[in-house]
């Protein structure tokens, strides 16, 4: 197979590099995590072998995500939120002529792949999570992740040694390639993939991000590939967490002993052929069973005019009608600007959904500020959860939670659940902790946060 041409898709002013190769019956969107450079990837005989192995099973769409490789970069103080990257994936798929694809995410692209599968199930036929994790933070599910001090040491190591035999072994990552020629290639590959300032900034976002709430909302057939033995970020227990939390997930823990090409831990080295066999099984299952689910991970937004009855009495019927009409027009302008979908209006309030929590939160705070010019105030509530389509309308417990959160908000206040906060890392939003509350008709106590514009 010849080395494929590199093309560019455009998400507004942002150019996104991608290649298409292979002619299998299923599309596969390949997201190489940690290091990614479409052109240099083919200079490694090991990685090229792995890519050709994928092409034997599928029509592969490989892309450098925003900030990496041949795609447009970002400044370290402007790391894009995860939902901007999911938009990028839609753009690349559309440019490559793919309506649905199996999404393969490795390493730090795993959380992106998870969120994409949960929020766009109609575009995701299957999911492959290879040597990845839902969060880089130290949690009860990821107890082997670096401590805060360990993260500082990683940053210091990146400052001094990125692109020159960076010491992955020190923090539980994959060791450097053992083949000297491959080691030289890998150093060039890392330098060409990303500059250390951008890598450090994205790493800090990974620590803030927690994709665990999205896992139960992934319904596509899923293959979780992990290590049989490992430590640090590649501890086998982390892959078991993913497989246990994602419905329809199958776990394959593969060690180097499963592949005779004993050259290192990256998935295209010592375990590559074994991983390709597992991928072939998943792709065949997807080919036989192609189901589109009517459940998506969405952020619901509820807004309501504060003291509307009192304001209506003070203004009179006609004047109040004019205010409400202007309010509705203003809210709809903001929903359109932030890609929200209006689901319903009930008197003075709106119910809308978004495929990204950061957009929803920014839209809510913008609405709160804009309506003050009309002499009114609104309250707003946000929650991210699984939303089902029932009789053509979005419903489910996530919708109930969103409405209850909105009811707790005060004038000109936007309240959000912890799930919203956990999924907006890198967005620049600020959240103030308001404590735990009981929500009427909803089990458990809920931690709520005030969104600060």
Residue, then its C-alpha position, 0 to 999 in steps of 0.5 A: x500500500x502506498x503512503x496516502x496523501x494528506x488532505x485538510x478539512x476546515x472547521x471555520x478557520x482551523x485546518x485539520x489534517x487527515x489521510x484516508x487509506x484502505x477499502x474495508x467495508x467499515x469506516x474507522x476513525x483513527x485518533x493517535x494519542x500522545x504523539x501524532x504526525x500523519x506524515x512521519x508515522x509512515x517512517x516507522x516500520x512498526x507503526x506503518x505495519x500497524x496502520x496497514x493492518x488496520x487498512x486490511x480490516x477497514x477504510x481508515x480515516x486518520x487525523x492529527x487532532x487540533x494542536x498536533x502534527x499537521x493540523x493547526x496548533x494552539x497557544x499554551x494559554x488557549x487549549x480548546x475545550x473537548x467539545x471543540x475537538x468533537x466538532x473537529x471530528x465531525x468535520x473530518x468525517x464529513x470531509x472524508x465522506x463518512x456518515x458513521x465510523x468505528x472510532x479508535x482512540x488511544x492514550x490521551x485521545x481516549x476521553x475525546x473518543x468516549x465523549x464523541x461516542x456518547x454525544x454523537x451515537x448516530x455517527x459512531x458505529x463502534x468504539x476502540x479504546x486502546x491503552x487509555x483512561x477516563x481521567x488523568x487525575x488521581x481518583x478512587x478509580x485511577x489510584x495509580x495516576x500521578x500525585x500533584x507532586x508527580x505532575x510537577x515532576x513530569x512538567x519539569x521533565x518535559x521542560x528539559x527533555x521533551x523530544x530527547x529521550x523523554x523519560x516516560x518510564x519515570x511516571x508509568x508510561x510506555x518505555x522508549x523504543x528499544x531499537x536504536x533506529x526506532x528510538x531516533x525516529x521516535x524522538x523526531x516524531x515527538x518533536x514534530x507532533x507537539x511543542x512541550x508548552x502545548x503538551x504541558x497545557x493539554x496535560x493540565x486539562x487532562x487532570x481537570x477532565x473526568x469522562x467517567x460520567x459519560x461512560x454509561x451513555x456509550x452504547x456502541x459496541x466497544x473494545x477496551x484494550x489494556x495491559x495484562x501487567x502495567x503500572x502508573x497510567x497503564x495499570x490494568x485496573x483502569x482498563x477494567x473500569x472502562x470495560x465495567x462502566x461502558x455497556x456492551x464493552x469487551x475487555x482485551x488485556x494484552x501483554x507483550x508475550x502475546x506478540x513475538x515482535x518484542x520491541x516496546x509497549x506502544x500499541x504498534x510495537x510488541x502487541x500490535x498483531x494481537x491488538x489487530x486481531x481483536x480489532x478485526x473481531x469488533x469490526x466484523x461484529x459491527x459489520x453484522x450489527x449496525x444499530x443507531x441508538x436514540x439515546x445521547x449524552x447531552x447537556x440540558x439547559x432550562x431558563x425561566x424569567x424571575x418574578x414574571x407574574x409580578x413584572x406582568x402585573x406592573x407592566x400591563x398585558x401588552x407591554x409584558x407581551x412585548x417583553x416576552x416576545x423580545x426575550x424569546x427572540x433574544x434567547x433563540x439568537x443565543x441558542x443559534x449562536x451556541x449550537x443549542x437545540x430548542x426543545x420546548x418553551x413553557x410560558x416564560x422559560x426555555x428547555x434546550x439541549x447542547x452536544x457540549x457542556x461548555x457551549x451550554x454554560x457559556x450560552x446560559x451566562x450570555x443569556x443571563x447578561x443579555x436579558x437585563x437590557x429588557x428590565x428582567x432577570x432569568x435563572x438557569x440550570x444545567x445538567x449533562x446526562x443521557x437523554x432519550x428521544x420519546x415521541x419525538x421529544x427529548x426526555x429522561x431523568x437527565x431532563x428532570x435533573x436539569x429542570x430541578x437545578x434551574x428551580x434552585x437558581x436565584x435571579x441572574x444565576x446559572x447553576x450546574x451539576x458536578x457532571x457539567x463541571x467535570x466535562x468542561x476542562x479547558x473551557x476557561x469557565x469558572x465554577x463556584x461551589x454552592x454545596x450539596x442539595x436535594x432535588x425534588x423527586x430525584x434520588x441522592x444529594x447533588x453537588x451544585x456549582x455556580x457558573x461564573x461568566 
